[in-house]
């Protein structure tokens, strides 16, 4: 997409959101601000399905000719495939783009994160196992399929010696990581778009990391991983949720460009 003013075209980034975990909004808000600064659209707004500002309220306040709604979600699934369409109520001028987490470019983001980790600790890729930690739900297979596809992509890119997907809400569970992977060094890549309850607490707990462990204080964006943690006779690192990576700005623009081309 050319970097020029888009007139009356507006971009709305939509996250899941959680009223009990306000930090779950951070990745969407940061991404919206980054795109706002690029002045590609007349306006860029952040909205959420489960917390304010709610998507319906944000759309009510817009008068754009065309509004691109980009879900910052890891999969289409229950939220993107069901809850999001219900929130739109057949509004005019709305173009719903594909979810950011379903774009093939996420593999490149994960590869770059893992390369940074390996460089920081001189890790041998052949001795590194990667656990792609997804949400998963028995109500819709898309979430699990996306995590498994990412694990296969990481193997194809030779980012690690082995890679498996595990889940918060369906088997194999994240808590089974030590049985799923044999490598001495383990990197956990959360295929989540927000830090919130799942990204901030649940995955660490399921891995066996104590909530008060000082190593859980993820460092600055220049080093987006925590660890190593000594668990089950192995070394384990926990990366930040993928959705917090600044590279998602390009994926958002790619999703809008796809929708423009299809229109």
Secondary structure as UniProt FT lines:
FT   TURN            7..8
FT   STRAND          9..15
FT   TURN            19..20
FT   HELIX           22..25
FT   HELIX           26..37
FT   TURN            38..39
FT   STRAND          43..48
FT   HELIX           55..60
FT   STRAND          66..71
FT   HELIX           77..78
FT   HELIX           79..83
FT   HELIX           84..88
FT   TURN            89..90
FT   TURN            92..93
FT   STRAND          94..96
FT   HELIX           100..102
FT   TURN            104..105
FT   HELIX           106..121
FT   HELIX           125..127
FT   STRAND          128..134
FT   TURN            138..139
FT   HELIX           142..156
FT   TURN            157..158
FT   STRAND          162..167
FT   HELIX           174..176
FT   HELIX           177..180
FT   STRAND          185..190
FT   HELIX           198..202
FT   HELIX           203..207
FT   TURN            211..212
FT   HELIX           214..216
FT   HELIX           221..223
FT   STRAND          225..231
FT   TURN            232..233
FT   STRAND          234..239
FT   HELIX           242..244
FT   TURN            246..247
FT   HELIX           248..262
//
